[in-house]
Amino acid sequence: YLTKNNVRKVLIIGAGYIGLEAAESFKTLGYDVTLLEKENLPMPLADVEISHLIREILNENKVEFLCDAFDVKFKIEGDKFKSVIYKGWEFEFDLVLSAIGFEPNNYLAVSSSLQIGKSGGIKVDQKLRTSDSNIFAAGDNIEVKNKITGKDDYIPLATIVHNYGHIAGENAAGGNVYAKPVIKNAAVKIFDNYLSYVGINTKEAQENRFNFASVTASANNIIKVMPNSRKVFGKILYEKYSQRILGAFFLGGNEVSGYADLISSFIQNNIKVNELSNIQFNYTPPLSPFINLLSILGRKINKE
């Protein structure tokens, strides 16, 4: 469509993972990009500190951000989208991409009278059997057990799909493998930055009535005098009484993937959050900082 039509202005509806990745892609190709989001900040699944930082990244890269988009009208001429009316202003665009999320495709399961969970995902047991013991299910259409909340959840991530697909397939063939509760661990590239997100966010912690606290810090990813040194931001949520980690966010360079994996390991193995200050982190000036961000966060938690 882009090669066959005169496209200059692009509207992306939704400022989540896909919307942000698409904004970067269109901007890199030289298009004028506008993000339309019903919430007041981009990446609504992230905590507010992270969303503010992402908003700054969008501003720096000249991506227009239209927020609080609840009462929006769309103009259609013939069979083509023409413009959007937002807060009394009319904006014209040449192309619109919808990135507002998705729901499980459960049509086959519903028509087969299988049990469906609150999210719309198919309910399965630990062997990934559905409510019909002869039918197994795995993928983006099922609910999984969230290790942190202990509740059924909808977490459509490729890593979980891959693992559960093997389990469902083996059990369907007569095996006896159990699916373990999962920890959400994902990342997204936002221009020259990466966001990694593991566990649950503040809203989810509140909804599940955890007695929790959080700590934030910012530090250099490698020694300050080295080329490519930059700041990385981190936030950790933890349960006050048990000291177990509930979730974490990291925004910076490609090191944030490793930070998220280490936090995921802490959650999986029930390691208390204050142990972060006791880890002997790797150090070499071109690769890592003298004091790791995770160590700084651990020390702040110990003080609190």
Phi, psi and omega in degrees: 000319182296323182282336185260354183229157180276091183249127176233317184251126184242133174251129175246123180264114182111125183245040173269205182307304186292319180299318180291319177296320179293322179300316178297316182298312180295321180295319178298327179280356174098012181271156171281127188239135174234133176256131178246123187223135181287334177277174183271357178217156177287165181050067183299337180286344181273164174288161192298325180299318180294316181298322177296319179295322178293322176300319177297321179297318178297317178298317181298330181260016174057042171260120180287135182239117178253115187249177180052043186272072180266316182256079184244138177242143180246133178263129179241130175243116186069239177247018184237144175290137182246309185201170177234137177257115187233114179053041177087350180258142179255127180241128179263142180222157180263342182205141178235134175241124178269124179224053187264012179100188183205168178237159179299137175277091188253016185304313182296320180294316180296317181291342177263007178063032175279153182287134181245139180277180182298328182281348186099352178281156180287134178280132179227160175266191184293340176265005180069028171277141175278188178293346169260113188298347178269356183241127177251153181217145176203153178124198182284004181255007182243161169268147179238165178272122179279121184297327185282314182271338184075009183251161173293140186216163176247106184231083184280084178239142185300324181296320178292317179303315181299312181294312182291329177299319177296318181294313180298319180295317180295317180292323178297333179268010176105008181283182182217063183249139181253136176277130180270155175303152188247159176242123178296127180214104186220165178213158178214143177270131179232093187057240182267022182233158175233139174246125173246145188217121182229140178083219182245161180263181183298318180299316180294323178297320178292317181296328179268007173058040173283142171271093192232165174226170179219159179218144180232156177199159176227136182207165176286144179285329173222176181308136190303324184281351182280148174301147179070012174290138181206165179279145172231135182257140179223147176220135178235134173253136181215152179282130186297311187288309185276342183066019177274147181281135178259327181185170180200153176229142175221133179230118182178226178270197185289355176291342185293336177295317178294322177299315181296321180295321179293319177296320177300321177295320176301314181295315183299323185258012176055041178272133183293148186297328183291348177290346178302327182283350181260355182286139174271091183287148176298144178218125167202131190310318182286346190240327188212159182278165177293319175238116183292144178305321180295325176293320178298316179297318178298319179294320178296322178295318179298322179293324182282000000 
